[in-house]
Amino acid sequence: MLRKSFNEKWSFSKGTISFSLSRSAPEMEITLPHDAMVLEERDQDCGNQHNTGYFPGGNYTYKKKWYAPKECENKNIVLEFEGVYMNAMVYINGDFAGKCPYGYSNFYVKANRFLKWGADNEIKVLVKNGAEPNSRWYTGSGIYRNVNMMIGELLHIKEDGVRITTPDIAEDQAVVETSTVVRYDGIATQKAYVLTEIKDADGSIVASDKTPLTIFSGESVTVRQRLYVQEPKLWSVDEPNLYYCYSKILVDDKVVDEDRNHFGIRKLQLDTQHGLRINGEVVKLRGACIHHDNGVIGACTLERAEERRVEILKEAGFNAIRSAHQPISKAMLDACDRLGMLVMDETFDMWNSCQTEYDYGLYFQEWWERDVQAMIDKDYNHPSVIMYSIGNEIREVATGDGASMNRQIAEKLRSLDGTRFITSSVNGWLCIMDRLGEIMASFAGENKEAAASAEQPDSNEINTVMTTLMGKMNQIVKHESVGAVTEEAFAAVDFAGYNYMNGRYEMDKELYPNRIICGTETMPNDIDINWRMTKANSHIIGDFVWTGWDYLGEAGIGKIDYTLDESKAIYGPYPWYVAYCGDIDIIGNRRPASYYREIVWGLRNEPYIAVQRPQHYNQKFMKSAWSWSDSISSWTWPGSEDNAVKVEVYSDAEEVELLLNGDSIGKAAVGEANRFKAIFDTVYMPGELTAVAYVDGEETGRMVLKTAGTGLELKLENDRDELRASGADLAHIMISFTDENGVLQTAEDRKVSITVEGPGTLQGFGSANPKSQENFYDTERTTFDGKVLAVVRSIMEAGTITVTASAEGCAPKSIMIQVL
């Protein structure tokens, strides 16, 4: 059955229970997807605390009227919910029709039995996200992904009923196997044909097959077909060629139902000699862990927002993402398929042991098989998905029961999809948390004083413990007990997912010669060390940094603290709301760590300059294991003239030279032997700061930073000039302050006001400031390091959107966007 958007004309209100004698909550008309959490006022006393960035949860009601035509009475009608956070309960005309506790699963509700034909019907969705905390990060609330309706005949293709594989691939021909599940809810025996056509990107039919079918009342029948594509164009990261499968049911040569799916022809291999191969070529995973929120628009999953994230991540050098720590959206998968980004899709952040008081662990035992099924159904035809993770840092994985559950989940996935590889993302620290004191004492050995001080850590919160023992991380994970307690879990999967266990990468090659390893979650500062080992060892297939894109929640985990009060805790107190540890900030700008990583990967020849904020020169600070230096790429520091400053230069060359206004400050060795970094102490003077890289005395690249002048202008950069009148298309407008020559004014932060006129609305507005107290839904926001992002959403009308930005001290600027 074909999907049709069911996102329009919903009403939204707070609360999920109303009584006839009480005043009902006010309703507002909305278009889905919709995130209710991002519209809440942040509260430093809310139960979610730092987990969600002090955004409270809540209970919400979504309602929609739908007229059911009389002629649809003998059709099959299904509602699809791509994601509702969390505890969704669906009612049709007041009758319970379905539910889904897990906030990330795609689920279906068959509507026929509840509908009134030739009349209006009420679809109501209650969202119960008021129990706090129920997640370790920002989740959003409500129907934050798409809702679709499918209307088909009684003889129809089941939802997610078409599966496509490419089991045999040669240069001249590829075998494409399809299985199509046909369902019949009629009475009389039906004879039909299943027609499958494969089309290329130009729309030309490259293969087809027509298979007869006899089906009886109440049956579901699987029709398997084997097709042959000549001279196939393979799907890969560099050439993401897609094919399109058109599936039709024919009765008396008439199409009674159809479905469309895209897929890619590609071959996956995994072994210790070569590592991961795609189409016969070795691929090392340059991976980014990402959460699911979209920054200033919260958890709202709109296709263009997901696509933009993939575009920017790929431009930064990443070739893979890990969906941390929940099933990824359909929109993100579609973008990864089109753009060439590999995906590790992850199931859960907890099993039967909760990570927070009210999370999915309460429902896991009853629901996990259905949620695994939903993820596989969603992912199966997407060529970007090459591996699954069955859990992240699961607390019980080192126990006998946990290892048994680990095996059960892995086998369930294999029974549903034998075409992809499976891992479990294990944190060895968690597995020996109750023995940390004992293990640390064993390191002290004969040193009785050290042994006496090696106490069990006060906190059981994993991020806090890892930061507290940051200098001993490799020593701890190398302990024999870590290998012993994780052995059974890793034996049940195709490759071992090591979270923060790079200390075992090379030693486990000897201990477990048949084990393949992937750094499923790693520290940002370890990328050069990890990448050296990844390149040198075929059994190590890649590295996934925490994290590729900054995110809401886990507030302040990457912060640099200069105040004693804040430095007492790894997480930031209110008003911190952003993790502040991403290579890319929440509005889509690359931070210095991103350019460092690009150089380590060998993808950038030019050096890169990052300047530590001079106001904090030599000031004592506290950082976490996920912190980068407090630096930006700017040479505009008014008020710091003649003050000392530290300048970081990243390069893969032999040496770099730093020049200020043409005068050499000095040279320093860089490259792999020096961790690709040199730090210069100098004095801030306005002008030009230049870094020049040399190999064998010859210049190989340079970068220049210029001090901004006295002028102040607004600059608006739009990622799209045209939008579809779909009610869900987006334009991202980066608003910056520059001088008269276009140099970014990083030191002139101030409020920017925005207006949106025409067939569009302001979906979100905000900066990358990790502890702003402003709201994403206001029309006035303060820039951070000179920038702020406005996200404009089209409505279902054609016309011209005019976006105008204004700020004190400079002329307003406008741009126009066509809605077609």
N, C-alpha and C positions, 0 to 999 in steps of 0.2 A: 504494500500500500504506500502511496505517496504521502509525504508529510505536507501539511499546510500550517503556516504560522497561526497560533492561537493566542498571540501576545497582546492584541488590542483590547481596549475598553474594559479593563479590570478596575474594580474599586478596591481600595486599600484602607484598612483602619487598624488601630492598635487594640489589642485584646482579642481573646478568642471565645469569650462567654458573654452573652447578653441576655437579659431578662425582660420580659414584656413590660414590667412596671418600672424599669430603670431606663435612664437616658442612654441611648446607644452612642458609641464612639463616633466622632465625625469621620466621614468617608471622603476620600479623594480619588479622582480618576487617574489611572496610571497606564502606561504601556510597559509590559514586561520586556526584558528582565528588570528586576528591581531589588535593590539592597536596602532593607529597612534599617540595618545597624548603622550605616554611614550617616543616616539622617538623625540619629539620636545625639543628644548632647552628651559629651564625654563627662564621666563622673569619677573622680579620684577615689570614691568610696565604693564603687560598684564591685560585685563579686568577681568579675572577670580580671580586674586589676591589669597588670602589665601584659597578660596573655593576649588581650585584644587591643592593647593600647588605650585602656580605660574606656573603651566603648562598651556600654551595657548591652545585654541581650534583651529579649522581650518576646511577647506572644502577639501574633498578628493574624488578621483575617483578610483573605483575598477572595473576592467574589466576581462572577461574570455571568451575564445573561446570554443565553444562546438559543436561538429559535431553531427547533428541530423540524425540518420539512417533512411533511407526511410521506413523501416519496422515498425518504431514507429509512422507513420503518423496517424494511427487509434488507438493510445493509449492515455492515460491520463497522462500528464506530469506536475508536480508541483514542484516548488522550495520552500524550507522552509528556512527562515532566523530566527535563534533563538534569535538574538539580534543585532541591529545596532544602535550605538549612534552617532547622532540622526538625525531626519528628513531625513530618507532614501528614496530615489527615485530610482525605478528600471526600467531600459529600456532594451528591447530585440530588437536587430537589429534597434536601434534608436527610437523605438516606446515605449511610456510610458506604463508600464505593472503593476505598483503598487507602493504603498508608505506606510510609517508608521512613524509618527512623534515621537512616544514614543520610547525612546532608549532601553527599557527593554522588549518590547513585542515580542513574537513569532508571525511571520506572514508568510502568504503563497502567492505565485504568480503563477497563472495558466498560463502555457507558450504556450499551443498549438497554439493559433491563431496568435502568433507572429513569429513562427519558420519557417525556410526554410528547407525542408526535403532533405536529401541527400547532405547537404552542411554545412559549418561552420556557426555558429551563434555567435553573440556577446551579452553577458550579461553584462550590465553596471550598477553599483550601485553608485549613487552620495550621499555623506554624507555631510550634511550641519550643521557643528557644530562650525561655526565661530562667531556666535552671543554670546557675553560674557557679564556677566555671565549667565549660564543657569542651574546651580545646586549649592547646598550648599556643595558638596564634589566632589572628583575626580571621573569622570565618564568614562574616556577613550574616544577615538574617533574611529569611523570606524566599520568594521565588526568584532567585538570582540568576538562573539560567532559563533558556527558552522553554515555552510550552507549545506543543504542536498537536494538531488534530489529524487523524487518519480516517478516511471514509472509504470503505471498500465493499465489494460485493460479498455475499455469503461464501463464494469461492474466491479466496484471496491468498496473497503471499503474506505469510506471518510476519509480524514486526521483527526486525533484525533477522529475517528468514533467509537472506542470501549470503552465502559465505564463498569467498574466492581465494584460491591458493594457486601458486605457481611452482609445482613440484619438480619440474624438469626444464632447465634453461640451457640453451645452446646459442651460439652466435647467430645461427640461421633460423632457429625456431624455439619458441617457448610453449610449453604445455600449460594451459589454464584450466583448472578444474573448478567447477561451480557446484554448490549444493543449494537447492532452493526448497524451502519448506512451504508446502501448499496446505492451507487449512480449508475445510468445507463444513459450514454450519447449516447447510440446507438439508433436504429430506431425500429427494430422488437421487439415485446414482448419477454421477456426472462424468462425462468424458470431455477431455480438454487436451490442449497442447501447452507445453512450456517452451517459449521461444527466448533464447538468450543471444544477445548481440553484443560483441565487443567493438568499441569504437576508439580510435586514437584521438589525439588532441585536436586534430583538424575536423573531427566528426565523421571520418570515413570508417565504414564497417570493415574490420580486419579479421573477424572470425564470427561464426554464428552456428547455432545448433537448435533443432526443433525436436522435442521429445514428447511422445503421446503419454497420456495420463488417464487412468481410471481411478476415481476416488469415491468413497462411500460416505454416508452421513456421519458427521462427528469425527471424521478422520483428519489426521495431519500426516502428510506424505512427503518424504524427501526425494526430490528429483536430482540426480547427479548427472552432470554433463562434462565432457572432456573436449576442449577446444584447442586450436593450434594457431598461434600468432607467428607469422613469418617475420624474420629480421626484426626481432623485438627491440624496442628502445628501453633500456633498463632504468630503474629508479635508483638514484644514489643521492648523496648529499650535494654533490656538485652538479648533477643533472637529474633533477627530480621529475622524470617523465611519468606522466599519469595516463592510464587507460580508463575507459568508462564502460561499465557493465549495465546493459538495459535488459531487465527481466520482465517478461510479459506472459500472462495466461490468456490463451485464445480458446474461445468456444464458438464453433461455427465461423471461424475466421474473424471473429470480433474480439477485440481486446477487452477483457472484463476486469483485469487488474494489472498493475505494473509497479516496478520498483527500479530505482537507479542508484548505483554505487560506483565510486571510483576506486581504483587500486593501482598498485605498482608492481612491476615484474622485477624481482630482486632475489638474490640467493644469499642466505646467511650461513656462516660456518664459524665454529668456535672450537679451538683446541690449544694445547699448551705450546705447540711448536710455532704457530703463527699468531695466536691470539684470536681476535675478532676479524673476520673477513666478510666483506660485502661485495658480491659479484666477483669473488676471487681476489680482491685487493684488501690488504691489511688496513684497518681503520683503528686509530687510537682515539678514544673518546675524549674530546675537550668539552667537559660537561659542566652544566649549571644546574644546581638545585633551585627550584622556584616554587614559591607558594602561589595560591590561585587568585589573590586579589589584584586589582588593576589600579592601585594607587589612589588617585584623587576621585575615582568613581567607585571606590570600594570593591566589593566582590561582584559587582554587576558584570556579567559575562556577555559582552557584546563582541561580535565577530571581528570588527576592525581593531578593537583594543587588544584582543589576543594576537591578531596578525601583526600589529605594530611591535608587540613585545618580541615575537619571533624574528622579525626583520632586524631589530636593534641588536638582539643577542647574536644573530648570525654575523652582522657587520662587525661586532666586537671579537669575532673569532671562534665563538662556540659552535660546535656541530652536534651537540646533544643536550637534552634537558631531562631532568628527573622530576617527576611530579610529586613534590614533597608536601604533605605525605598523604595523598588521597588521589582517587581517580581523576584524571585530567578532563577538561571539558571537550566536547565534540568540536567546538569552534577552534580551540587550540590545535587539536589533531588535524583538522582540515588545513590550517595554516602551515603546520609542520610538513604535511604531505606536499603542499604546493611549493613551499620554499626550500625544502630539503633540510630538515632538522630531525635528528634521531631522537627517539623517546623511550625512556624507561618509565612505564606507568606503574604507580605504586598503589597498593590496596589500602593499607591501614596504618595508623600510628599507634594502635593498641589492639590487643586481643582481649583476653578475659581479665587482665589486670589494667585497671584504668590509669591513664596518665594524669587526668584531672577528675574532680569529684563526680561530675555528671556527664561524662563523655560516652562515646559509642561502646565502650567496654561493657556498659550495662545491657547492651542489646546483642553483643557480638555472637554469643553462642547460638542464639536462635536465628540470626540473620546472615552470618558470614557467607554461607554458600550461595544465597540469593544475590548478595552484593558482589561476590566474585563472578558469578554468572553475568551480572549486569555489566561489569567492567569488560569482560571478554566479548560480550555481544557488541558493546560499543566500539571496541578496538579492532576487531578481527580483520576488517578489510583495509585498515590504514597501514600503508607501507612504512610510515615513519616509526611505528611502534615495533621495536626489535627485541624488547625484553620487558619482563614484569618483575617488580619487587613485591614480595608477599607480606612485607611488614617493615616498619622502621623502628629500630631501637626498642624492640619488644622486650619488656622486662622479664618475662618468664621463659625466654627462648633457651636459657642455659639449664633449665630443669628437665626432668624426664617427661613431665606432662607437656611442657612447652615444646620440647623437641618433637614429641608426637604430633602436636598440633601443627608445627612447622611442616612436617611431612604430609599431613592430611591436606593442608592448603596447597602445597606444591603439587600433590597428585591430583587434586581437584582441577587446578589450572591445566595440567597436562591432559586431563581427560577432555577438556573443553578446547584446548588449543595446543597442538603439538608442534607448531611451526616457529615458536619463539623461545627464547631462553629465560630462565627463572633464577632469581636471586633472593636472598633475604639480607636486608641492610642491618647488620649487627654492630652494636657498639660494645666492644669488649669491656669497657669500663663498667657499663651497667651489669654485665654478667658477673663481675666480681666485686660489686659495690659493697656487699656486706663483709668482704674480707680485705678491704683496702688498707685498714690499719695494720693487719697482720702482714700483708704483702710489703708495705712500706717498712715495717720493722725488720723484715728479712733482708732488705737492702742495706740496713744499717750495720748488720753483721756484728762484728766485735765492738763497734762503737756503742757502748751502753747508753750514753747520753742521747745520741741520735735515735736509738731504738726506743728509749723511753718517751721521746717527743713524737714518735710516729703513731699518733692516735687515729682512730677511725674518724673521718670527717664529720663535722656536726650536721651538715646538710645532706639529704638524699636526693636533692635536685641536681640532675646530671650536669647541666650547664654550669652551675655554680661550682660543683666539685672539680670539673675539668679546668675551669679558670683558676681555682685555688691551687691546683697541682700542675699548672701549666708547664713548669720547667721539668717535670718528672713524667710527662705523658708517654714518651717512647719507652722509658724504662719500665713503666707499669704495664703497658700492653705487651711487652716482650716476655712478661712473666709466664712461666709454664702453665699456670692455672688458666690463663686466658685461652691458650690453645686447647686445653683439655675440655673446658666447659662449652666451647663453641664448635667442637669437632663434629658432633652429631648433626647440628643445625646445618652446617655447611655441606655435610655429606648428602643431604636430601635435595640440594639445588644444583643447577648447572654451573654456576660460578659463585664465588664467595663475595658478598658485599661488605667491605670493610669501612665502617664509620670511624674515623679518627684512629686508625690502626696502621698508619704507614710505617711504624716501627717494625711491623712484622712482614712487610712486603717481600723482602729478600730472604729472610730467615725461613719463611714458610715454604719457599721453593724447595728447600732441602727437606723440611719436615713432612711436607705434603706434595710430592712431585707431580701429582695429577690434578692439583688444585689450580683453577684460574681465578684471578683476583681482580676486582674493580674497586677503586676508591669511591664508594657510593656517597660519602660525605667527608669533606676535608677542610682544613683550616685555610683561610685565604693567604696567610703568610708562608705556607708550606709549598706553594705551587712549583717553585723552581726545584725543590728537593723531590717532590712527587713526580714531576715531569721527567727529571733525569732518570729516575728508576723506571718509569713507564716506558720511555724510549729504549732503555737498555734491556728490558725483560719482556719476552713474548708472553709470559703468563700474566702480565699486568696489562689490562686492556684499556684503562682510562682513569680519569679523575673527575669527580663532580664536586665543585667548590660550594661551600656554604658561605655566601649564596650568590647566584648570578644576578639577581634583581632584588633590590631592597623591597621591604614589605611592611605591611601594617601588623602590629602586634609584636610579641616578644620584645617589648619596648626597650630600646637602649642596649641591646645585647652587644652591639659593636661600638658603643660610645667610648670616647676619651673623656675621662673625668678629671677636672681640675679642682673640684670642691670636695672637701672631706666628707660632707654628708652624703653626697651621691655615690662616692666611691666605696661606701660600705656594702653596696649590693651590686650584683652583676647587672640587674635590670634597672632601667631608669624610673625614677619616681614621676608622678604626674608633674608636668604635662607631656613627658615623653610618650610618643605613640608609634614611632617608627623604629624598626630594629636597628637601622643605620649600619648595616654590614654588607650591603650589596655592591657588586662591581658597578652596577647601574642603579642610579637613584630612583625614587618612586615616580618621578615625572619623565624618566627616559633619557637622562644625561649620563654619560660615562664618567665614572670617578677615576682617580689616579690608579687604583688597583687594577682596573680593566686594561689600561694601557700597559702596565707592568706585565700582566698575564699575556697579553698579545705579543710582547717582546719575548717572554720566556718560551712561548709556543713557536717562535721563529716566524711570526707573521708580520712583524713590523721591523723595518730597518732603521727608521729615524729614531733618535733618542727622544725621551719624553721628560719634561720638567714638571715637578710638583713642588710647591713652596709651602713649608709648614707655616701656619699662621704666626706672624712675628710677635703678636701680643702675648703669646704663651712661651716665648723663647726660654728654654732651660727651666720652665716651670714644672714642678713635680705633677705627675698625673697617674691615674689608674686606668688600666685597659683590660679588656677581656681577651680570651683566646681568639675572638672573631674580629678584633679591632684592626684597622689600618691606621696609618699615621694621620694626624689632623692636618691634612694638606689639600690644597687645590692648585689648579694650574692657572695662576694669576701673578702678575707683577704690579699690582695696583694696591698699595697699602698706605693710604694717606694717614698722617699722624705717626708713622713709624720710621720717618726719615732718619738716617744715621743710626738706627737701632739694629742690633744683631738679628740675623735670620738664618735659618737652615734651609738649604735647597737640595732636594733629592733629584737625581738624574738617573733614569732607567735606560739601559742600553745593552745590546748583545755584542757590541764592539769590544776591542781590546782596551781602549781607554776613551775617556771623554774629557773635554776641556770646557770650562765654564767661563764666559766672558760677560762683563757688565759694561755697557756703553763702549764696547770695543776693547776694553782692557781685560787681560787674562786674570782671572781669580786663581786659577790653578788647573792642574790635570789630575785625574785619578783613574786607577784601573777599574774596569767593570767586567762584563761578560759573565759566563757561567761560574768561573772560579771565585768571583766576588759577588755572587748571587744577583748579578745583573743590576747592581745598584751602587751609586756613589753619593755620599752626602757631603756637601760643602757648607762651611760656615762663612758667612759674609755679612756685609752691612747693606741694609736697604737704601737704595738711591733710585729715584724715578729714572726711566729710560728704557733701554733694551737689555734683556737678559737672554743670552744665547748659549745653547749647549751644542757642541760639535763632537761627533763620534769619529774615531779613527781606527783603522786596521792597517797594520804595517806602515804606519805613518801617513796613510792616505785617508782623506775625509770620506766617510761613507754616509753621512746624513747630518742634519742639524735641525734644531727647533728654536724658535724665537718667541719670547713673551715681551709684549710692549705694555708700558704703563698707559692707562687710559687718560685722556685729556680732560679738560674742564667741561666739555659739552655733555649734555644729557638728552638722549633721544630714546623713544620707544621703538623697538623692533619687533614685528610680528612675523613669525615663520609658520606657515600652514602646511601640514603634511598632505592635504588633499584640497583641490579646488572644486571638485564635484562630488556630490553625495547622492545616494539613491533615496527616493521618497518612500522609504520602507518603515520609518518610525524607529529604526535601530542603527542607522549608519552614523559614523562619527568622523569629525575632524579634530585633530589635536593641534592646538595653536600654542607654540612656545613664544612667550612674551619676555623680552629681555630689555635691559637698559644698556645702551652703548654710548660711546663718546661720538664726536663729530666724524670720526674716521671708521666707525664700526667696531672699535675695540670694546669688549665687554666691560661694563662698569660693575665689578664685583663688590665695591665698597659703597654703593649708593642705594642700598635697599630701602624701599618705601612701599606704601600701599598702591596697588593698581586696581582701578575700578573697571568693570567690563559690562557692556550691554550687548544683547543678542536680539536682533530684529529680523522678522521674516519667519519662514517655515522651519524654525529650529529652536532648541532649548539649550540652556546651559546644564550639561550633565554633571560636571565637576570642575572645581577651580582650586588650585593649590600649588604649594611649593614643596621642595625637598627638605624644608626645615624639620628636623626630627622631633622638635618639641614645641611646635606652634600651638597656640590656643585658638586659632581661627578655625572656621568650619569649611568643609569642601563645598557646601551648597550656597554659601554667601557669594555676592557679586563683588566683593572687595577682599583682596588678599595681599599680603606683604611678600615681596620677593625674597629669595634666599640665594646669596652669592650671585645676585643680579638676574634671577630667572623665576618665572612662575608659569604654570601650564593651565590653559583653559581647554576643556573638552566640550565640543558642541555636538548635539545629537539632532538628526533630522526628524521631522514629523512626516506624516503621510500626505504631504502636499508639495507640489512643485513650486518653484520660485527662487528668490535670491535671499540668502541670509547675509546680513551685515553685522559684523562683529567689530565693536569699537572698544579700544582700551585707552584709558586716560590715567594720568598720575601728576602729582604736584611737581612743578618745575620743568615740564616738557609738554610739547604739543601732542594732542591725541592722535592715534593712528587707527585706521580701519582697514579691514579686508572684506572681500565678498566671496561667498561660496554659493555655487549653483546647486540647487536640488532638482533632480530630474526624475 
